């Protein structure tokens, strides 16, 4: 199982960064609505969405948070890390067809507590759509 483990605490340095990008399809939005139970019409009903300030359907804000989780669980820190907390601010809408890119950057490492803090940003092109900070528990390498 060692070969599927992500980074160990000893391998990490402040400033390390990884990203994941996904073009979000209409089916992604419907699947997310089904999985989460969030059937807000601003996400799934075009006629309703046209009456909102966005003028068309928007992707669930938590879909952006899920992209952050993708980076953490698969790239940095990677498999084996445990998500402890997340603070997030949604700054701009994401629309169906947009390519959202989640980037995590290490800002702090607490070796004693095995905690890694990361800046979490999601962008569409040059637009910051979500930003925040997350903490992860990361394994130390066995001695």
N, C-alpha and C positions, 0 to 999 in steps of 0.2 A: 504493500500500500504506500510505501515511501515515494514511489514514482508519481503518484497523483497529488501529493501534498504541494501546496503553494510555497510561498516564501516563509522562512522561519524568521523569528524576531531578529536574530543575529545578521540576517542577510539584508535587512532594511536600513535605509538612510533617509534623513529628511531631504525633501526635494524630489524623491523618486515619484514618477507619475505614469499612469496608464489610462487608456481610453477605450471606449467601445461606441461604435456608431450604428444606428439602425434607421432605415427608412420605414416610416410607420404607415402601414396600409389600413384600408377600411376594415378588412377582416381582423387585423390586430386589435382595432378599437372594439369591434363586436365581441371578440374572444375575451378581451380584458373586462368588458362589461359583464359578460357571462360568468367569468371566474370570480370577479370581485362583488358582483351583485349591484354595482353602481350603474343603474340604467337612466341616469340623468339625461333628459332629452337633448341637452346641449352637446352631448357626445354622439347620440345615435339617431336623432331626428332632424333631418336637414331643414324642413319647414320651420320647426321650432327654433333651431339655431339661427336662422335668418332674421328672427325677431330680436336677437340679443345684440349686445355691443360688438360681438365678434363677427357677426353676419354670416358665419358658416360654422359647421361642427368643429369642435376642438377636441384634442386628445386629452384623456384623463391626466390630471396633474401627477397622480401617483404612478402613471406609466413612466414618467421621467425618473421617479425614485426607483422604479424597478430596474432601469438602465444603470443606475448607480450600484444597485445590488449585483448586477451582472458583472461589472468591473471588479467589485470587491470579491465576489465568490469565485471568479474564474481567472483573474489576472493579477490584481494587487490589492490586498495581500495574497489572494488566491485561495484555492481549496484548503479547508481546514480552519480558516478564520471564522470568528463568530461576531456577528453584527451586534453591537452593544447599544448604540443610540444614533439618532439622526436628527439634526435640526435642518429645516429646509424652508426657503422662501421661493415662491413661484413669482417670477418677474414678468413673463410674457407668455402668450398662448403658443401651443404647438398644434399645428394643423395636420390633418390627414395628408400624406404625401411628403411631409417634411422629413428630413434626415436629422435626427437628434443625436448628439454626441455627448456622452457622459465621460468626464475626466476626473480622476481622483489623484490628489497630490498629497504626499505625506508632509505634515506640518510639525508633528511632535511624536516622539517615541518615549514611552515610559517603560523601561526595561524591567523594573522591579514589579510593576503591576501587569506587565505583558499587554500594554495598551498602545494602540497606534491611532493618532488623530489624523484625519485627512480632510482637506478642502474638497468639497464635492460640487462640481459645476456641470450643468447641462446647457449646451448651446445648440442653436440651429443657425448654421452659417456663422456670422459674427455676433449674433444676438444671444445674450445670456438669458435663458428661459427659466432656470432654477439654480439656486446656489445655497450652500450650507456647509455644515461640518458633521462628520461622522466619527465614531470611535469603534474600533475593532479590537477584539482579543486575539492575539497571535501566539501560536505555540513557540516555545524555545526548542532548539535542537536537543535531542537526547545526548547526554554526556557520555 
